[in-house]
Amino acid sequence: MAEAYPLHWPAGWPRTEQPQQSRFDVSFTAARDGLMEQIRLLNGRYPVLSTNIELRRDGLPYSNQRSPEDTGVAVYFERKGKQMVFACDRWKTVKDNMRAIQKTIEAMRGIERWGASDMLERAFSAFEALPAPGATARRSWREVLGFPPSARPDREGIEVAYRSEAKRAHPDAGGSTEAFTELQQARDEALRAVGGS
């Protein structure tokens, strides 16, 4: 889960080296509230607005603090079951970066309103949140069960590989709950993949 304070910049997103002065004419409160409203209109849920500005009791940043050295803003939320993130550090103030994200989401909502097929979902795929730094990518069932990519295992071969790996992965045998859960999921996926063979 992203932290609201201090700034939790999304993994893999480049940072702006020389922020610029914007032409937005908006107060901090209007930028913050406008961004939250655009997320609501997009049917976003559980927003986390992450900045280097300390938080109020409701989890949103205070509007009366002086601007921090790092003025980046990232907003995380859930939309249609997927974790999304928008981030901006192009501008010299937190309020202007919030306003830029608000305007970006507003423009993307226009795509949805104007009915350009599934274009909005394609556009939003670029904003899906990546795993946190240090999180490992999920391994394929072939990798977990020890099958090379060219192998064509049958149901019996999958069960044999599962039992063999379970001897090492089970928590009672020196493995871990996470490793055993991963192994069980790999077996289930493999069995679905081979179907009735």
N, C-alpha and C positions, 0 to 999 in steps of 0.2 A: 504494500500500500504506500502511496506517495505521502510524503510529509508536507504539511501546509507551511510550516516554518521550521528551519530556514528553507530557502529555495531548494526544491528537489527537481533538478533539470533532467529531462528525459534522456535515457541512455542512447547514445549514438547520434544525438542531435548536435550539430556544430554550433559554436557560440560566435556572436558578432564581436569583432575586435574593436571597432570604432562606432559605438552607438551615435545616432544622429538626433538632431532636434526635430520634433514632429510638428505638423500643422494642426493637430487635433486641439480643439478648444473645449475641454471637458474637465469637470472636477473629478477628484479621486472617487468620491462617493458615486457619482453618475457612471463612471467607467466600471467600477466594481459591480454596482447593481445592474447595469446594462448587460454586462457579461453573464451574470447569473441568470438574467431573464432570457437571453439568447439560448443558453443551455437548456433552460426549462422548455422553451418553445420548440427545441429540437428533440424533445422527449428524452433529454439526458437525465440521468439519475445519479445521486450521491456525488455531487461535484466537490472536488478538493482544489482550492485556489492556493497555489504555492508561490510564495514570494519571500523576500528577505525583510518583510515588515512584520512586526509582532502582531499577534492575533487578539481579537476581541473574544469574549466568552462564547459567541456563536460560531467561532472558527474562521471568521472572515478577517482580513487585515484591517487594522485601524486606518482611518483616513487622515489623521492629524500628525503623523510622524514625518520626520525629515526623510528625504530620499536616501536609500542605502547606496553603497558603492556599486553593488551588482543590482541593476534594475530589472533583471530578467523576471519573467512571469511564466508559469506553467499551470495549466488547468487540466485536471484529470477528472473523468466522469465515465459512467457506464451508459452505453446506448445499444439497444437491441441485444443485450447480453454480452457485448464486447467492451473492453476497456479502451477508452480513447484518451488522447493527450494532444493538446495544442500548446505551443510555447512560442514566446517572442522575447527577444532582447535587442531588437533593432533600434529602439528609441531610448532616449536619455532618462526617462522617468517611468516608474512603475505604472502610473495611471495611463500613460500613452501606450505602453505595451499591453495593458489590459484592454484598452480601447481597440488596438489593432486585432487582438484575438476576437473581440466582440464583433468587429466588422467582418472578419473572415468567416465566422460561423454564420453571421447574417447573410452573407453572400452565398454560402453553401446551402442555406435554407431556401434561397431563391431558386436554386437548381431543382430542389424538391417541389416547390410550389409550381414551377413552370413546366413540370411534367416531362423532364428529359429522361424517361425510362429509368434504367437502373444506374444512371450516371452518378447519382449522389452516393450510392453504396460503393461504387468503384473509387470515387474521390475520397470517401471516408476511410477506405482501407489503408491509405497512407498515414492516417492519424491513429491507427491502433497502437496502443501502448506496448512497448517491448518489455521483456522481463527486466527486472532490476539488475544493475551491474552485479556480477558474481553469480547470478542465477544460471543454472545450466539448462541448455536446450534439451527437450525431451528426446530420448533415444527411440529409434524404430523398434518394432517387435523383433525384427530379424537380428538386430544388434544385441538386444537383451537376451534373446534365446540362443545366440551364437550361430545363426544361419548366415552364410554368405549370400550376397545379392542374387547370385545365379541359382541358388538352391530352390527346389520346388517341394517343400515338405508336405506330407499328408497329416491327417489328424493324429495318427499314432506317433509319427516322428515329432510332432509338436509336444505331445504329452511326455514323451521320453526326455526331450530337451528340457521341458519344464521341471520334471522331477529331479533331473541332474542338477540344474541351477538352483532349485529350491534347497538342496542340501547345503549350499553356501549362503544363500540370501536370507533364509529364515532367521528371525531374531534369536531363537533358541540354539542355533548352530553358529552363532558369531556374526550373523548378518544384522540387518536393521529393518525396522518396520517399513521405512521408505523403499529399501531395495526389494523387499518381499512384495510390497504393493505394486511396484513397477513391474515385477516379474508376473504377477497375476494379471495385470492389465495387458501385458505383452502376450501372454497365453490367450486371453480372450480375443484380442485383436487378430492374432494369428489364426485362431479357429474360425473367426468370421471371414477372414481373407480367403481361406481354402474352401469355405462353404461345405458342401456335401461330399467333397472328395475323400 
